[in-house]
Amino acid sequence: MSRALDAGRAVVGWWTRPVPLARVAVLRVAIYLFVLYDIFRLTNDVIPMAHAPELYYPTWVGRVLPLPEPSLPLAQTLQIVIVVGALVAATGFLPRVAGWIVAVAYFQWMVFSQGYGYVSHDHLALMVAVVVLPTIGQARFTDTDSSESAGWAFRCIQVSVIATYFASAVVKWVRSGSPATWANGAVFIWAIMRRGSDLVRWTTDYPWLLIIAQWGLIIIEFLSPVVLWLKGKALYLAVVTFAGFHLMTYLALGIHFLPTVICWLAFLPLERLVPVAQRLRARVTAPGGSRTAS
């Protein structure tokens, strides 16, 4: 019985490991500002597609929940609500109220966006982040305290980031019959021939190299859950590795995965940016700047 209790405490402790509130304040700005970028650049099809509601066929979530059908007035209203709510939430003012408003509106926005034949799984972690951030409450850049509720929210974001990769590996396995079948296939050659840049088009002459790359990708995806237990330099190396992978795929194929990449910030000690920003601000706002001092 005592072992079961100890195991339970360990699990709860892992999910609620305290996170500095200053880290929350930094991540909150990054997430909400990126949401604005997302609705105007990445999922900006919601308003144009609202002109053709007859083409809308929602995903399972959209079919199960009693959600409204797309319309132009509703899509435009959602956009306005998300913009205002995200700007307010990013400032830290009314973080729960503004955050929940953004969460509901952005969820509906994404259901519309994914209901026209394409589902972008790179948005999983971002949608989770928008939902869990309002649960934290007040968090200022100058806060020195840590919070278990913030730890839970950050852990949810981290798990959803890793789930994006691990689930991708599982899907490759299911659709191909085995990981080896996918890794030994012609997926990369097909992708490069279809949309590859000059940077990687030469690799089609060396299929063995692409096979090695496919094995490397699926192995990294299956091992991605290990990142959740890494610390220090090992964790930073893992973040750089995954971010580097996405940079490479963007340069090679034009695939960016930015919604997932921005959520990798949840793994980093963002609070260390605060004193740096304060020093820069002090230099800029100082009367006369360095010229007066000299």
C-alpha positions in Angstrom: 0.0 0.0 0.0 2.8 2.4 0.9 4.5 1.7 -2.4 1.3 2.5 -4.3 1.0 5.8 -2.4 4.6 6.7 -3.0 4.1 5.9 -6.7 1.0 8.0 -6.8 2.9 10.9 -5.1 5.7 10.6 -7.6 3.3 10.7 -10.6 1.4 13.8 -9.1 4.8 15.4 -8.3 5.9 14.9 -11.9 2.8 16.4 -13.3 2.8 19.4 -10.9 6.5 20.2 -10.5 6.5 23.9 -9.7 7.3 26.3 -12.5 8.5 30.0 -12.0 5.6 32.4 -12.6 8.0 34.6 -14.6 8.4 31.8 -17.0 4.6 31.7 -17.4 4.5 35.4 -18.2 7.1 35.0 -21.0 5.5 31.9 -22.5 2.0 33.6 -22.3 3.2 36.5 -24.5 4.8 34.1 -27.0 1.7 31.8 -27.3 -0.9 34.5 -27.6 1.1 36.6 -30.1 1.6 33.5 -32.2 -2.1 32.7 -32.1 -2.5 36.1 -33.9 0.1 35.1 -36.4 -1.6 31.8 -36.9 -5.1 33.1 -37.6 -3.8 35.6 -40.1 -1.1 33.5 -41.8 -1.4 29.8 -41.2 -5.1 29.1 -40.7 -6.4 32.2 -42.6 -8.7 30.0 -44.7 -11.6 30.2 -42.2 -13.1 33.4 -43.5 -12.6 32.6 -47.2 -14.0 29.1 -46.8 -17.0 30.5 -44.9 -18.3 31.6 -48.3 -18.8 27.9 -49.1 -20.4 26.3 -46.1 -21.7 23.4 -48.2 -18.1 22.1 -48.5 -17.7 21.9 -44.7 -17.5 18.5 -43.1 -16.2 18.8 -39.6 -13.8 16.4 -37.9 -15.0 14.0 -35.2 -14.9 16.7 -32.5 -16.9 19.0 -34.7 -19.5 16.3 -35.3 -19.8 15.2 -31.7 -20.0 18.6 -30.0 -23.0 20.9 -30.7 -21.0 23.4 -32.5 -22.4 25.9 -35.1 -22.0 25.6 -38.8 -19.6 28.0 -40.5 -20.8 31.4 -41.7 -19.1 34.6 -42.7 -20.5 36.7 -39.8 -19.4 34.0 -37.3 -16.0 33.6 -38.8 -15.4 37.4 -38.8 -16.7 37.6 -35.2 -14.3 34.8 -34.1 -11.4 36.6 -35.6 -12.2 39.9 -33.8 -12.7 38.1 -30.5 -9.4 36.2 -30.8 -7.5 39.3 -31.7 -8.8 41.4 -28.8 -8.7 38.5 -26.3 -5.1 37.4 -27.3 -3.8 41.0 -27.0 -5.4 41.4 -23.5 -4.2 37.9 -22.4 -0.7 38.6 -23.6 -0.5 41.6 -21.3 -1.4 39.5 -18.3 -4.5 41.6 -17.6 -7.5 39.4 -16.7 -5.5 36.2 -17.6 -8.3 33.8 -16.8 -11.2 35.7 -18.4 -9.3 36.8 -21.5 -7.6 33.4 -21.7 -10.8 31.4 -21.6 -12.4 33.6 -24.2 -9.5 33.0 -26.5 -9.5 29.3 -25.8 -13.2 28.9 -26.8 -13.0 31.2 -29.8 -9.7 29.7 -31.1 -11.1 26.1 -30.6 -14.1 27.0 -32.8 -11.8 28.7 -35.3 -9.6 25.5 -35.6 -12.7 23.3 -35.9 -13.7 25.4 -38.9 -10.2 25.4 -40.3 -9.8 21.6 -40.1 -13.3 20.9 -41.5 -12.5 21.3 -45.2 -10.5 18.1 -45.9 -7.2 18.8 -44.2 -6.1 18.3 -40.6 -2.9 20.0 -39.5 -1.6 17.9 -36.5 1.1 20.5 -35.9 -1.5 22.5 -34.0 -2.1 20.0 -31.2 0.3 21.5 -28.7 -0.8 25.1 -29.5 -4.4 24.2 -28.9 -3.5 22.6 -25.6 -1.4 25.6 -24.6 -4.3 28.0 -25.2 -6.6 25.8 -23.1 -4.3 25.3 -20.1 -2.7 28.8 -19.8 -5.9 30.4 -18.4 -5.8 27.9 -15.5 -2.7 29.4 -14.1 -4.0 32.9 -13.2 -1.8 35.9 -12.5 1.8 35.7 -13.5 4.1 38.7 -13.8 7.6 39.1 -15.3 8.8 40.2 -11.9 7.4 37.3 -9.9 9.9 35.3 -8.0 7.5 32.5 -6.8 6.8 29.2 -8.5 3.5 27.5 -8.9 2.3 23.9 -9.1 -0.7 24.9 -11.2 1.8 26.4 -13.6 3.8 23.3 -13.5 0.7 21.2 -14.5 -0.1 23.5 -17.4 3.5 23.5 -18.7 3.6 19.7 -18.3 0.4 19.4 -20.4 2.0 21.5 -23.1 5.2 19.4 -23.0 3.3 16.2 -23.2 1.3 17.4 -26.2 4.4 18.5 -27.9 6.0 15.0 -27.5 2.7 13.3 -28.4 2.8 15.1 -31.8 6.0 13.2 -32.7 5.2 9.9 -31.0 1.7 9.7 -32.5 3.2 10.4 -35.9 5.5 7.4 -35.5 2.6 5.2 -34.5 0.6 6.4 -37.5 3.5 5.5 -39.8 3.6 2.1 -38.2 -0.1 1.5 -38.6 -0.4 2.7 -42.1 2.7 0.9 -43.4 2.3 -2.3 -41.4 5.6 -1.9 -39.6 8.2 0.8 -38.8 10.7 -0.9 -41.0 8.3 -0.9 -44.0 8.0 2.9 -43.7 11.7 3.6 -43.0 12.7 1.5 -46.0 10.1 3.1 -48.3 10.3 6.0 -50.7 8.6 8.6 -48.6 11.4 11.2 -48.7 12.1 10.6 -52.4 8.4 11.2 -53.2 8.4 14.4 -51.0 11.5 15.8 -52.6 10.4 15.1 -56.1 7.0 16.8 -55.3 8.2 19.9 -53.4 11.9 19.6 -52.7 14.2 22.7 -53.0 17.6 22.9 -54.7 19.1 22.3 -51.3 18.1 18.7 -51.2 17.1 17.7 -54.7 20.5 16.1 -55.3 19.8 13.5 -52.6 17.4 11.7 -55.0 20.6 10.3 -56.7 21.5 8.7 -53.4 18.5 6.7 -52.1 20.5 5.0 -49.5 21.1 8.4 -47.8 17.3 9.0 -47.7 16.7 5.6 -46.2 19.1 6.4 -43.4 17.4 9.7 -42.9 14.0 8.0 -42.7 15.3 5.5 -40.1 16.7 8.4 -38.1 13.4 10.2 -38.2 11.2 7.3 -37.1 13.7 6.4 -34.3 13.8 9.9 -33.0 10.0 10.1 -33.0 9.6 6.8 -31.1 12.2 7.9 -28.6 10.7 11.4 -28.2 9.0 10.7 -24.8 12.5 10.5 -23.3 12.7 14.3 -23.6 10.1 14.6 -20.8 12.7 13.3 -18.3 15.7 15.2 -19.6 17.3 18.1 -17.7 20.0 20.7 -18.2 22.2 20.5 -21.3 20.7 17.2 -22.4 17.2 18.9 -22.6 18.6 21.9 -24.4 20.3 19.6 -26.9 17.0 17.7 -27.5 15.2 21.0 -28.1 17.8 22.2 -30.5 17.7 18.8 -32.3 14.0 18.9 -32.9 14.0 22.6 -33.8 16.9 22.0 -36.2 14.9 19.1 -37.8 12.0 21.5 -38.5 14.4 24.2 -39.8 15.9 21.6 -42.2 12.4 20.4 -43.4 11.4 24.0 -44.0 14.5 24.7 -46.1 14.2 21.4 -47.9 10.4 21.0 -48.4 8.8 24.3 -47.2 7.2 22.5 -44.2 7.7 24.5 -41.1 5.6 23.1 -38.1 5.7 26.5 -36.4 2.8 25.9 -34.1 4.7 22.9 -32.5 8.0 24.7 -32.6 6.7 27.7 -30.6 5.4 25.3 -27.9 9.0 23.8 -27.4 9.5 27.1 -25.4 7.6 25.3 -22.6 10.8 23.2 -22.0 13.1 26.2 -21.6 13.9 28.4 -18.6 12.3 31.5 -20.2 12.5 33.5 -17.0 16.2 34.1 -17.7 15.1 36.4 -20.5 13.5 38.8 -18.1 16.6 40.4 -16.5 18.2 40.5 -20.0 15.1 42.4 -21.3 15.2 44.7 -18.2 18.8 45.6 -18.8 18.2 46.4 -22.4 15.1 48.5 -21.5 17.2 50.4 -18.9 19.8 51.2 -21.5 17.3 52.4 -24.1 15.2 54.5 -21.7 18.1 55.9 -19.7 18.3 59.7 -20.1 20.9 60.5 -22.8 21.9 56.8 -22.9 25.6 55.9 -22.9 26.6 59.2 -24.6 25.7 61.2 -21.5 27.6 58.8 -19.3 30.7 59.2 -21.5 
